[in-house]
């Protein structure tokens, strides 16, 4: 499974997960999935409620990631132990 990169907003109510599409074909545009989720309960108590997923070219995903960091989002490690199915 592809490694995920997580960001959380400054008021700790929303997360974004960036994951490379591991089904991308070499030599063709690479894509990343960007999942958006809402924190439910306390951070780390339950997994976020994922509300939206988009697929974008990897260069655009990098731009979005950097823009979010410049807007006050922070890098975070996945702190919950299991995801809801």
PDB file with one MODEL, atoms N, CA, C and O in Angstrom:
MODEL        1
ATOM      1  N   UNK A   1       0.841  -1.186   0.000  1.00  0.00           N
ATOM      2  CA  UNK A   1       0.000   0.000   0.000  1.00  0.00           C
ATOM      3  C   UNK A   1       0.885   1.248   0.000  1.00  0.00           C
ATOM      4  O   UNK A   1       1.940   1.267   0.634  1.00  0.00           O
ATOM      5  N   UNK A   2       0.460   2.260  -0.696  1.00  0.00           N
ATOM      6  CA  UNK A   2       1.234   3.492  -0.824  1.00  0.00           C
ATOM      7  C   UNK A   2       1.248   4.260   0.495  1.00  0.00           C
ATOM      8  O   UNK A   2       0.283   4.233   1.259  1.00  0.00           O
ATOM      9  N   UNK A   3       2.358   4.941   0.744  1.00  0.00           N
ATOM     10  CA  UNK A   3       2.492   5.761   1.941  1.00  0.00           C
ATOM     11  C   UNK A   3       1.558   6.964   1.836  1.00  0.00           C
ATOM     12  O   UNK A   3       1.361   7.522   0.756  1.00  0.00           O
ATOM     13  N   UNK A   4       0.989   7.348   2.968  1.00  0.00           N
ATOM     14  CA  UNK A   4       0.085   8.491   3.029  1.00  0.00           C
ATOM     15  C   UNK A   4       0.760   9.654   3.743  1.00  0.00           C
ATOM     16  O   UNK A   4       1.576   9.464   4.646  1.00  0.00           O
ATOM     17  N   UNK A   5       0.404  10.854   3.320  1.00  0.00           N
ATOM     18  CA  UNK A   5       0.884  12.076   3.945  1.00  0.00           C
ATOM     19  C   UNK A   5      -0.335  12.840   4.421  1.00  0.00           C
ATOM     20  O   UNK A   5      -1.242  13.125   3.639  1.00  0.00           O
ATOM     21  N   UNK A   6      -0.358  13.172   5.706  1.00  0.00           N
ATOM     22  CA  UNK A   6      -1.527  13.782   6.332  1.00  0.00           C
ATOM     23  C   UNK A   6      -1.255  15.227   6.726  1.00  0.00           C
ATOM     24  O   UNK A   6      -0.153  15.576   7.148  1.00  0.00           O
ATOM     25  N   UNK A   7      -2.286  16.065   6.577  1.00  0.00           N
ATOM     26  CA  UNK A   7      -2.266  17.443   7.071  1.00  0.00           C
ATOM     27  C   UNK A   7      -3.520  17.659   7.915  1.00  0.00           C
ATOM     28  O   UNK A   7      -4.556  17.037   7.682  1.00  0.00           O
ATOM     29  N   UNK A   8      -3.408  18.557   8.904  1.00  0.00           N
ATOM     30  CA  UNK A   8      -4.560  18.921   9.728  1.00  0.00           C
ATOM     31  C   UNK A   8      -4.643  20.440   9.776  1.00  0.00           C
ATOM     32  O   UNK A   8      -3.621  21.125   9.817  1.00  0.00           O
ATOM     33  N   UNK A   9      -5.881  20.965   9.771  1.00  0.00           N
ATOM     34  CA  UNK A   9      -6.020  22.421   9.788  1.00  0.00           C
ATOM     35  C   UNK A   9      -5.741  22.975  11.179  1.00  0.00           C
ATOM     36  O   UNK A   9      -5.637  22.217  12.144  1.00  0.00           O
ATOM     37  N   UNK A  10      -5.622  24.288  11.281  1.00  0.00           N
ATOM     38  CA  UNK A  10      -5.172  24.919  12.524  1.00  0.00           C
ATOM     39  C   UNK A  10      -6.155  24.751  13.682  1.00  0.00           C
ATOM     40  O   UNK A  10      -5.737  24.739  14.840  1.00  0.00           O
ATOM     41  N   UNK A  11      -7.448  24.623  13.396  1.00  0.00           N
ATOM     42  CA  UNK A  11      -8.389  24.425  14.505  1.00  0.00           C
ATOM     43  C   UNK A  11      -8.693  22.950  14.754  1.00  0.00           C
ATOM     44  O   UNK A  11      -9.599  22.610  15.514  1.00  0.00           O
ATOM     45  N   UNK A  12      -7.917  22.074  14.095  1.00  0.00           N
ATOM     46  CA  UNK A  12      -7.943  20.631  14.321  1.00  0.00           C
ATOM     47  C   UNK A  12      -9.322  20.008  14.105  1.00  0.00           C
ATOM     48  O   UNK A  12      -9.744  19.122  14.847  1.00  0.00           O
ATOM     49  N   UNK A  13     -10.016  20.495  13.066  1.00  0.00           N
ATOM     50  CA  UNK A  13     -11.345  19.968  12.767  1.00  0.00           C
ATOM     51  C   UNK A  13     -11.392  19.212  11.440  1.00  0.00           C
ATOM     52  O   UNK A  13     -12.366  18.513  11.162  1.00  0.00           O
ATOM     53  N   UNK A  14     -10.347  19.348  10.617  1.00  0.00           N
ATOM     54  CA  UNK A  14     -10.353  18.754   9.284  1.00  0.00           C
ATOM     55  C   UNK A  14      -8.960  18.218   8.956  1.00  0.00           C
ATOM     56  O   UNK A  14      -7.948  18.801   9.343  1.00  0.00           O
ATOM     57  N   UNK A  15      -8.929  17.104   8.239  1.00  0.00           N
ATOM     58  CA  UNK A  15      -7.665  16.523   7.785  1.00  0.00           C
ATOM     59  C   UNK A  15      -7.715  16.322   6.281  1.00  0.00           C
ATOM     60  O   UNK A  15      -8.784  16.237   5.678  1.00  0.00           O
ATOM     61  N   UNK A  16      -6.525  16.247   5.693  1.00  0.00           N
ATOM     62  CA  UNK A  16      -6.392  15.867   4.287  1.00  0.00           C
ATOM     63  C   UNK A  16      -5.325  14.786   4.230  1.00  0.00           C
ATOM     64  O   UNK A  16      -4.282  14.883   4.876  1.00  0.00           O
ATOM     65  N   UNK A  17      -5.608  13.753   3.442  1.00  0.00           N
ATOM     66  CA  UNK A  17      -4.671  12.649   3.256  1.00  0.00           C
ATOM     67  C   UNK A  17      -4.264  12.616   1.790  1.00  0.00           C
ATOM     68  O   UNK A  17      -5.119  12.576   0.905  1.00  0.00           O
ATOM     69  N   UNK A  18      -2.975  12.631   1.537  1.00  0.00           N
ATOM     70  CA  UNK A  18      -2.416  12.569   0.197  1.00  0.00           C
ATOM     71  C   UNK A  18      -1.797  11.188   0.012  1.00  0.00           C
ATOM     72  O   UNK A  18      -0.916  10.791   0.775  1.00  0.00           O
ATOM     73  N   UNK A  19      -2.256  10.457  -1.002  1.00  0.00           N
ATOM     74  CA  UNK A  19      -1.769   9.107  -1.270  1.00  0.00           C
ATOM     75  C   UNK A  19      -1.515   8.964  -2.756  1.00  0.00           C
ATOM     76  O   UNK A  19      -2.377   9.281  -3.575  1.00  0.00           O
ATOM     77  N   UNK A  20      -0.312   8.479  -3.109  1.00  0.00           N
ATOM     78  CA  UNK A  20      -0.007   8.268  -4.519  1.00  0.00           C
ATOM     79  C   UNK A  20      -0.841   7.107  -5.046  1.00  0.00           C
ATOM     80  O   UNK A  20      -0.984   6.078  -4.386  1.00  0.00           O
ATOM     81  N   UNK A  21      -1.383   7.286  -6.234  1.00  0.00           N
ATOM     82  CA  UNK A  21      -2.124   6.221  -6.894  1.00  0.00           C
ATOM     83  C   UNK A  21      -1.114   5.172  -7.337  1.00  0.00           C
ATOM     84  O   UNK A  21      -0.384   5.380  -8.306  1.00  0.00           O
ATOM     85  N   UNK A  22      -1.071   4.043  -6.628  1.00  0.00           N
ATOM     86  CA  UNK A  22      -0.066   3.031  -6.952  1.00  0.00           C
ATOM     87  C   UNK A  22      -0.424   2.226  -8.194  1.00  0.00           C
ATOM     88  O   UNK A  22       0.318   1.323  -8.582  1.00  0.00           O
ATOM     89  N   UNK A  23      -1.544   2.542  -8.818  1.00  0.00           N
ATOM     90  CA  UNK A  23      -1.920   1.888 -10.071  1.00  0.00           C
ATOM     91  C   UNK A  23      -1.528   2.738 -11.284  1.00  0.00           C
ATOM     92  O   UNK A  23      -1.850   2.393 -12.421  1.00  0.00           O
ATOM     93  N   UNK A  24      -0.820   3.869 -11.028  1.00  0.00           N
ATOM     94  CA  UNK A  24      -0.352   4.706 -12.128  1.00  0.00           C
ATOM     95  C   UNK A  24       0.602   3.903 -13.000  1.00  0.00           C
ATOM     96  O   UNK A  24       1.387   3.101 -12.493  1.00  0.00           O
ATOM     97  N   UNK A  25       0.536   4.118 -14.303  1.00  0.00           N
ATOM     98  CA  UNK A  25       1.401   3.423 -15.252  1.00  0.00           C
ATOM     99  C   UNK A  25       2.677   4.248 -15.430  1.00  0.00           C
ATOM    100  O   UNK A  25       2.615   5.459 -15.641  1.00  0.00           O
ATOM    101  N   UNK A  26       3.829   3.587 -15.344  1.00  0.00           N
ATOM    102  CA  UNK A  26       5.096   4.298 -15.535  1.00  0.00           C
ATOM    103  C   UNK A  26       5.120   4.967 -16.897  1.00  0.00           C
ATOM    104  O   UNK A  26       4.658   4.401 -17.888  1.00  0.00           O
ATOM    105  N   UNK A  27       5.666   6.185 -16.938  1.00  0.00           N
ATOM    106  CA  UNK A  27       5.785   6.910 -18.188  1.00  0.00           C
ATOM    107  C   UNK A  27       4.539   7.709 -18.539  1.00  0.00           C
ATOM    108  O   UNK A  27       4.534   8.466 -19.509  1.00  0.00           O
ATOM    109  N   UNK A  28       3.489   7.540 -17.754  1.00  0.00           N
ATOM    110  CA  UNK A  28       2.244   8.282 -17.956  1.00  0.00           C
ATOM    111  C   UNK A  28       2.104   9.211 -16.751  1.00  0.00           C
ATOM    112  O   UNK A  28       2.782   9.021 -15.742  1.00  0.00           O
ATOM    113  N   UNK A  29       1.245  10.197 -16.847  1.00  0.00           N
ATOM    114  CA  UNK A  29       1.055  11.109 -15.724  1.00  0.00           C
ATOM    115  C   UNK A  29       0.786  10.332 -14.445  1.00  0.00           C
ATOM    116  O   UNK A  29       0.000   9.384 -14.429  1.00  0.00           O
ATOM    117  N   UNK A  30       1.449  10.747 -13.376  1.00  0.00           N
ATOM    118  CA  UNK A  30       1.215  10.128 -12.075  1.00  0.00           C
ATOM    119  C   UNK A  30       0.146  10.937 -11.345  1.00  0.00           C
ATOM    120  O   UNK A  30       0.082  12.160 -11.471  1.00  0.00           O
ATOM    121  N   UNK A  31      -0.679  10.248 -10.592  1.00  0.00           N
ATOM    122  CA  UNK A  31      -1.779  10.879  -9.880  1.00  0.00           C
ATOM    123  C   UNK A  31      -1.691  10.625  -8.393  1.00  0.00           C
ATOM    124  O   UNK A  31      -1.105   9.638  -7.947  1.00  0.00           O
ATOM    125  N   UNK A  32      -2.282  11.531  -7.632  1.00  0.00           N
ATOM    126  CA  UNK A  32      -2.418  11.355  -6.183  1.00  0.00           C
ATOM    127  C   UNK A  32      -3.885  11.497  -5.838  1.00  0.00           C
ATOM    128  O   UNK A  32      -4.620  12.265  -6.459  1.00  0.00           O
ATOM    129  N   UNK A  33      -4.291  10.742  -4.837  1.00  0.00           N
ATOM    130  CA  UNK A  33      -5.614  10.904  -4.265  1.00  0.00           C
ATOM    131  C   UNK A  33      -5.492  11.873  -3.098  1.00  0.00           C
ATOM    132  O   UNK A  33      -4.574  11.767  -2.284  1.00  0.00           O
ATOM    133  N   UNK A  34      -6.423  12.816  -3.023  1.00  0.00           N
ATOM    134  CA  UNK A  34      -6.494  13.717  -1.881  1.00  0.00           C
ATOM    135  C   UNK A  34      -7.848  13.467  -1.226  1.00  0.00           C
ATOM    136  O   UNK A  34      -8.896  13.776  -1.792  1.00  0.00           O
ATOM    137  N   UNK A  35      -7.802  12.901  -0.022  1.00  0.00           N
ATOM    138  CA  UNK A  35      -9.014  12.628   0.750  1.00  0.00           C
ATOM    139  C   UNK A  35      -9.178  13.730   1.775  1.00  0.00           C
ATOM    140  O   UNK A  35      -8.203  14.169   2.384  1.00  0.00           O
ATOM    141  N   UNK A  36     -10.411  14.178   1.970  1.00  0.00           N
ATOM    142  CA  UNK A  36     -10.722  15.182   2.976  1.00  0.00           C
ATOM    143  C   UNK A  36     -11.613  14.539   4.020  1.00  0.00           C
ATOM    144  O   UNK A  36     -12.536  13.795   3.686  1.00  0.00           O
ATOM    145  N   UNK A  37     -11.335  14.829   5.295  1.00  0.00           N
ATOM    146  CA  UNK A  37     -12.132  14.244   6.363  1.00  0.00           C
ATOM    147  C   UNK A  37     -12.330  15.209   7.513  1.00  0.00           C
ATOM    148  O   UNK A  37     -11.542  16.130   7.723  1.00  0.00           O
ATOM    149  N   UNK A  38     -13.398  14.977   8.248  1.00  0.00           N
ATOM    150  CA  UNK A  38     -13.728  15.769   9.437  1.00  0.00           C
ATOM    151  C   UNK A  38     -13.340  14.975  10.677  1.00  0.00           C
ATOM    152  O   UNK A  38     -13.572  13.769  10.749  1.00  0.00           O
ATOM    153  N   UNK A  39     -12.746  15.661  11.653  1.00  0.00           N
ATOM    154  CA  UNK A  39     -12.413  15.019  12.922  1.00  0.00           C
ATOM    155  C   UNK A  39     -13.714  14.846  13.710  1.00  0.00           C
ATOM    156  O   UNK A  39     -14.468  15.801  13.898  1.00  0.00           O
ATOM    157  N   UNK A  40     -13.961  13.639  14.158  1.00  0.00           N
ATOM    158  CA  UNK A  40     -15.135  13.345  14.988  1.00  0.00           C
ATOM    159  C   UNK A  40     -14.622  12.920  16.355  1.00  0.00           C
ATOM    160  O   UNK A  40     -13.678  12.137  16.453  1.00  0.00           O
ATOM    161  N   UNK A  41     -15.240  13.433  17.404  1.00  0.00           N
ATOM    162  CA  UNK A  41     -14.712  13.154  18.739  1.00  0.00           C
ATOM    163  C   UNK A  41     -13.389  13.871  18.901  1.00  0.00           C
ATOM    164  O   UNK A  41     -13.158  14.896  18.259  1.00  0.00           O
ATOM    165  N   UNK A  42     -12.532  13.358  19.734  1.00  0.00           N
ATOM    166  CA  UNK A  42     -11.210  13.952  19.926  1.00  0.00           C
ATOM    167  C   UNK A  42     -10.222  13.364  18.942  1.00  0.00           C
ATOM    168  O   UNK A  42     -10.370  12.220  18.512  1.00  0.00           O
ATOM    169  N   UNK A  43      -9.221  14.140  18.588  1.00  0.00           N
ATOM    170  CA  UNK A  43      -8.185  13.678  17.669  1.00  0.00           C
ATOM    171  C   UNK A  43      -7.523  12.438  18.257  1.00  0.00           C
ATOM    172  O   UNK A  43      -7.043  12.460  19.390  1.00  0.00           O
ATOM    173  N   UNK A  44      -7.500  11.377  17.494  1.00  0.00           N
ATOM    174  CA  UNK A  44      -6.886  10.146  17.938  1.00  0.00           C
ATOM    175  C   UNK A  44      -7.854   9.159  18.550  1.00  0.00           C
ATOM    176  O   UNK A  44      -7.539   7.976  18.676  1.00  0.00           O
ATOM    177  N   UNK A  45      -9.039   9.634  18.936  1.00  0.00           N
ATOM    178  CA  UNK A  45     -10.025   8.725  19.528  1.00  0.00           C
ATOM    179  C   UNK A  45     -10.712   7.878  18.471  1.00  0.00           C
ATOM    180  O   UNK A  45     -10.918   6.679  18.660  1.00  0.00           O
ATOM    181  N   UNK A  46     -11.062   8.502  17.368  1.00  0.00           N
ATOM    182  CA  UNK A  46     -11.725   7.809  16.267  1.00  0.00           C
ATOM    183  C   UNK A  46     -11.137   8.303  14.958  1.00  0.00           C
ATOM    184  O   UNK A  46     -10.641   9.428  14.889  1.00  0.00           O
ATOM    185  N   UNK A  47     -11.184   7.479  13.920  1.00  0.00           N
ATOM    186  CA  UNK A  47     -10.698   7.949  12.621  1.00  0.00           C
ATOM    187  C   UNK A  47     -11.583   9.078  12.103  1.00  0.00           C
ATOM    188  O   UNK A  47     -12.760   9.155  12.458  1.00  0.00           O
ATOM    189  N   UNK A  48     -11.031   9.947  11.274  1.00  0.00           N
ATOM    190  CA  UNK A  48     -11.852  11.028  10.725  1.00  0.00           C
ATOM    191  C   UNK A  48     -12.928  10.462   9.798  1.00  0.00           C
ATOM    192  O   UNK A  48     -12.768   9.395   9.206  1.00  0.00           O
ATOM    193  N   UNK A  49     -14.008  11.196   9.693  1.00  0.00           N
ATOM    194  CA  UNK A  49     -15.079  10.849   8.769  1.00  0.00           C
ATOM    195  C   UNK A  49     -14.692  11.403   7.405  1.00  0.00           C
ATOM    196  O   UNK A  49     -14.753  12.613   7.184  1.00  0.00           O
ATOM    197  N   UNK A  50     -14.292  10.519   6.487  1.00  0.00           N
ATOM    198  CA  UNK A  50     -13.828  10.959   5.176  1.00  0.00           C
ATOM    199  C   UNK A  50     -15.040  11.371   4.338  1.00  0.00           C
ATOM    200  O   UNK A  50     -15.992  10.604   4.188  1.00  0.00           O
ATOM    201  N   UNK A  51     -14.994  12.582   3.797  1.00  0.00           N
ATOM    202  CA  UNK A  51     -16.156  13.154   3.120  1.00  0.00           C
ATOM    203  C   UNK A  51     -15.964  13.353   1.625  1.00  0.00           C
ATOM    204  O   UNK A  51     -16.944  13.493   0.893  1.00  0.00           O
ATOM    205  N   UNK A  52     -14.711  13.367   1.156  1.00  0.00           N
ATOM    206  CA  UNK A  52     -14.477  13.684  -0.244  1.00  0.00           C
ATOM    207  C   UNK A  52     -13.130  13.121  -0.690  1.00  0.00           C
ATOM    208  O   UNK A  52     -12.170  13.108   0.080  1.00  0.00           O
ATOM    209  N   UNK A  53     -13.067  12.658  -1.926  1.00  0.00           N
ATOM    210  CA  UNK A  53     -11.807  12.206  -2.523  1.00  0.00           C
ATOM    211  C   UNK A  53     -11.710  12.752  -3.935  1.00  0.00           C
ATOM    212  O   UNK A  53     -12.662  12.675  -4.712  1.00  0.00           O
ATOM    213  N   UNK A  54     -10.541  13.307  -4.260  1.00  0.00           N
ATOM    214  CA  UNK A  54     -10.285  13.752  -5.627  1.00  0.00           C
ATOM    215  C   UNK A  54      -8.973  13.130  -6.079  1.00  0.00           C
ATOM    216  O   UNK A  54      -8.122  12.780  -5.262  1.00  0.00           O
ATOM    217  N   UNK A  55      -8.823  12.998  -7.383  1.00  0.00           N
ATOM    218  CA  UNK A  55      -7.589  12.495  -7.983  1.00  0.00           C
ATOM    219  C   UNK A  55      -7.017  13.598  -8.846  1.00  0.00           C
ATOM    220  O   UNK A  55      -7.689  14.108  -9.744  1.00  0.00           O
ATOM    221  N   UNK A  56      -5.758  13.972  -8.570  1.00  0.00           N
ATOM    222  CA  UNK A  56      -5.127  15.059  -9.316  1.00  0.00           C
ATOM    223  C   UNK A  56      -3.725  14.628  -9.730  1.00  0.00           C
ATOM    224  O   UNK A  56      -3.144  13.716  -9.142  1.00  0.00           O
ATOM    225  N   UNK A  57      -3.189  15.297 -10.754  1.00  0.00           N
ATOM    226  CA  UNK A  57      -1.819  15.022 -11.168  1.00  0.00           C
ATOM    227  C   UNK A  57      -0.883  15.342 -10.011  1.00  0.00           C
ATOM    228  O   UNK A  57      -1.146  16.237  -9.208  1.00  0.00           O
ATOM    229  N   UNK A  58       0.201  14.604  -9.942  1.00  0.00           N
ATOM    230  CA  UNK A  58       1.107  14.689  -8.798  1.00  0.00           C
ATOM    231  C   UNK A  58       1.670  16.096  -8.601  1.00  0.00           C
ATOM    232  O   UNK A  58       1.860  16.518  -7.460  1.00  0.00           O
ATOM    233  N   UNK A  59       1.940  16.826  -9.673  1.00  0.00           N
ATOM    234  CA  UNK A  59       2.461  18.194  -9.532  1.00  0.00           C
ATOM    235  C   UNK A  59       1.428  19.115  -8.884  1.00  0.00           C
ATOM    236  O   UNK A  59       1.775  19.950  -8.049  1.00  0.00           O
ATOM    237  N   UNK A  60       0.168  18.964  -9.269  1.00  0.00           N
ATOM    238  CA  UNK A  60      -0.893  19.766  -8.656  1.00  0.00           C
ATOM    239  C   UNK A  60      -1.066  19.384  -7.188  1.00  0.00           C
ATOM    240  O   UNK A  60      -1.287  20.256  -6.348  1.00  0.00           O
ATOM    241  N   UNK A  61      -0.968  18.102  -6.871  1.00  0.00           N
ATOM    242  CA  UNK A  61      -1.082  17.659  -5.477  1.00  0.00           C
ATOM    243  C   UNK A  61       0.015  18.301  -4.629  1.00  0.00           C
ATOM    244  O   UNK A  61      -0.235  18.723  -3.500  1.00  0.00           O
ATOM    245  N   UNK A  62       1.228  18.375  -5.175  1.00  0.00           N
ATOM    246  CA  UNK A  62       2.329  19.021  -4.447  1.00  0.00           C
ATOM    247  C   UNK A  62       2.032  20.498  -4.204  1.00  0.00           C
ATOM    248  O   UNK A  62       2.296  21.017  -3.119  1.00  0.00           O
ATOM    249  N   UNK A  63       1.479  21.177  -5.219  1.00  0.00           N
ATOM    250  CA  UNK A  63       1.129  22.595  -5.069  1.00  0.00           C
ATOM    251  C   UNK A  63       0.062  22.773  -3.980  1.00  0.00           C
ATOM    252  O   UNK A  63       0.165  23.672  -3.146  1.00  0.00           O
ATOM    253  N   UNK A  64      -0.947  21.923  -3.995  1.00  0.00           N
ATOM    254  CA  UNK A  64      -2.016  22.000  -2.987  1.00  0.00           C
ATOM    255  C   UNK A  64      -1.438  21.769  -1.599  1.00  0.00           C
ATOM    256  O   UNK A  64      -1.755  22.499  -0.660  1.00  0.00           O
ATOM    257  N   UNK A  65      -0.590  20.755  -1.469  1.00  0.00           N
ATOM    258  CA  UNK A  65       0.038  20.422  -0.185  1.00  0.00           C
ATOM    259  C   UNK A  65       0.824  21.616   0.355  1.00  0.00           C
ATOM    260  O   UNK A  65       0.672  21.993   1.516  1.00  0.00           O
ATOM    261  N   UNK A  66       1.658  22.203  -0.489  1.00  0.00           N
ATOM    262  CA  UNK A  66       2.466  23.352  -0.075  1.00  0.00           C
ATOM    263  C   UNK A  66       1.591  24.569   0.250  1.00  0.00           C
ATOM    264  O   UNK A  66       1.872  25.299   1.200  1.00  0.00           O
ATOM    265  N   UNK A  67       0.541  24.783  -0.531  1.00  0.00           N
ATOM    266  CA  UNK A  67      -0.362  25.910  -0.269  1.00  0.00           C
ATOM    267  C   UNK A  67      -1.059  25.742   1.082  1.00  0.00           C
ATOM    268  O   UNK A  67      -1.187  26.703   1.839  1.00  0.00           O
ATOM    269  N   UNK A  68      -1.510  24.520   1.383  1.00  0.00           N
ATOM    270  CA  UNK A  68      -2.155  24.276   2.675  1.00  0.00           C
ATOM    271  C   UNK A  68      -1.180  24.526   3.823  1.00  0.00           C
ATOM    272  O   UNK A  68      -1.562  25.120   4.831  1.00  0.00           O
ATOM    273  N   UNK A  69       0.068  24.085   3.688  1.00  0.00           N
ATOM    274  CA  UNK A  69       1.071  24.348   4.725  1.00  0.00           C
ATOM    275  C   UNK A  69       1.247  25.849   4.934  1.00  0.00           C
ATOM    276  O   UNK A  69       1.355  26.310   6.070  1.00  0.00           O
ATOM    277  N   UNK A  70       1.276  26.612   3.840  1.00  0.00           N
ATOM    278  CA  UNK A  70       1.457  28.059   3.953  1.00  0.00           C
ATOM    279  C   UNK A  70       0.234  28.746   4.564  1.00  0.00           C
ATOM    280  O   UNK A  70       0.333  29.874   5.048  1.00  0.00           O
ATOM    281  N   UNK A  71      -0.919  28.069   4.542  1.00  0.00           N
ATOM    282  CA  UNK A  71      -2.152  28.622   5.114  1.00  0.00           C
ATOM    283  C   UNK A  71      -2.367  28.180   6.561  1.00  0.00           C
ATOM    284  O   UNK A  71      -3.429  28.430   7.131  1.00  0.00           O
ATOM    285  N   UNK A  72      -1.374  27.530   7.155  1.00  0.00           N
ATOM    286  CA  UNK A  72      -1.478  27.173   8.566  1.00  0.00           C
ATOM    287  C   UNK A  72      -1.781  25.713   8.863  1.00  0.00           C
ATOM    288  O   UNK A  72      -1.862  25.327  10.029  1.00  0.00           O
ATOM    289  N   UNK A  73      -1.950  24.896   7.830  1.00  0.00           N
ATOM    290  CA  UNK A  73      -2.134  23.468   8.057  1.00  0.00           C
ATOM    291  C   UNK A  73      -0.806  22.898   8.548  1.00  0.00           C
ATOM    292  O   UNK A  73       0.258  23.445   8.255  1.00  0.00           O
ATOM    293  N   UNK A  74      -0.873  21.796   9.296  1.00  0.00           N
ATOM    294  CA  UNK A  74       0.325  21.167   9.851  1.00  0.00           C
ATOM    295  C   UNK A  74       0.405  19.710   9.437  1.00  0.00           C
ATOM    296  O   UNK A  74      -0.611  19.050   9.218  1.00  0.00           O
ATOM    297  N   UNK A  75       1.638  19.220   9.333  1.00  0.00           N
ATOM    298  CA  UNK A  75       1.837  17.798   9.068  1.00  0.00           C
ATOM    299  C   UNK A  75       1.457  17.020  10.320  1.00  0.00           C
ATOM    300  O   UNK A  75       1.693  17.469  11.442  1.00  0.00           O
ATOM    301  N   UNK A  76       0.872  15.858  10.116  1.00  0.00           N
ATOM    302  CA  UNK A  76       0.465  15.024  11.240  1.00  0.00           C
ATOM    303  C   UNK A  76       0.644  13.563  10.846  1.00  0.00           C
ATOM    304  O   UNK A  76       0.500  13.200   9.678  1.00  0.00           O
ATOM    305  N   UNK A  77       0.953  12.747  11.816  1.00  0.00           N
ATOM    306  CA  UNK A  77       0.989  11.302  11.593  1.00  0.00           C
ATOM    307  C   UNK A  77      -0.403  10.760  11.870  1.00  0.00           C
ATOM    308  O   UNK A  77      -1.155  11.340  12.653  1.00  0.00           O
ATOM    309  N   UNK A  78      -0.745   9.659  11.235  1.00  0.00           N
ATOM    310  CA  UNK A  78      -2.008   8.994  11.504  1.00  0.00           C
ATOM    311  C   UNK A  78      -1.978   8.539  12.961  1.00  0.00           C
ATOM    312  O   UNK A  78      -1.108   7.758  13.345  1.00  0.00           O
ATOM    313  N   UNK A  79      -2.921   9.021  13.776  1.00  0.00           N
ATOM    314  CA  UNK A  79      -2.880   8.738  15.212  1.00  0.00           C
ATOM    315  C   UNK A  79      -3.969   7.783  15.684  1.00  0.00           C
ATOM    316  O   UNK A  79      -3.991   7.408  16.856  1.00  0.00           O
ATOM    317  N   UNK A  80      -4.861   7.389  14.806  1.00  0.00           N
ATOM    318  CA  UNK A  80      -5.904   6.439  15.193  1.00  0.00           C
ATOM    319  C   UNK A  80      -5.463   5.053  14.751  1.00  0.00           C
ATOM    320  O   UNK A  80      -4.651   4.913  13.837  1.00  0.00           O
ATOM    321  N   UNK A  81      -5.993   4.046  15.394  1.00  0.00           N
ATOM    322  CA  UNK A  81      -5.494   2.692  15.131  1.00  0.00           C
ATOM    323  C   UNK A  81      -6.213   1.963  14.024  1.00  0.00           C
ATOM    324  O   UNK A  81      -5.614   1.118  13.360  1.00  0.00           O
ATOM    325  N   UNK A  82      -7.471   2.260  13.804  1.00  0.00           N
ATOM    326  CA  UNK A  82      -8.153   1.566  12.717  1.00  0.00           C
ATOM    327  C   UNK A  82      -9.158   2.478  12.050  1.00  0.00           C
ATOM    328  O   UNK A  82      -9.711   3.383  12.675  1.00  0.00           O
ATOM    329  N   UNK A  83      -9.388   2.228  10.773  1.00  0.00           N
ATOM    330  CA  UNK A  83     -10.333   3.026   9.987  1.00  0.00           C
ATOM    331  C   UNK A  83     -11.665   2.307   9.971  1.00  0.00           C
ATOM    332  O   UNK A  83     -11.717   1.078  10.021  1.00  0.00           O
ATOM    333  N   UNK A  84     -12.746   3.076   9.901  1.00  0.00           N
ATOM    334  CA  UNK A  84     -14.068   2.472   9.725  1.00  0.00           C
ATOM    335  C   UNK A  84     -14.178   1.963   8.307  1.00  0.00           C
ATOM    336  O   UNK A  84     -13.637   2.565   7.380  1.00  0.00           O
ATOM    337  N   UNK A  85     -14.876   0.854   8.135  1.00  0.00           N
ATOM    338  CA  UNK A  85     -15.024   0.301   6.779  1.00  0.00           C
ATOM    339  C   UNK A  85     -16.249   0.826   6.098  1.00  0.00           C
ATOM    340  O   UNK A  85     -16.523   0.462   4.954  1.00  0.00           O
TER     341      UNK A  85
ENDMDL
END
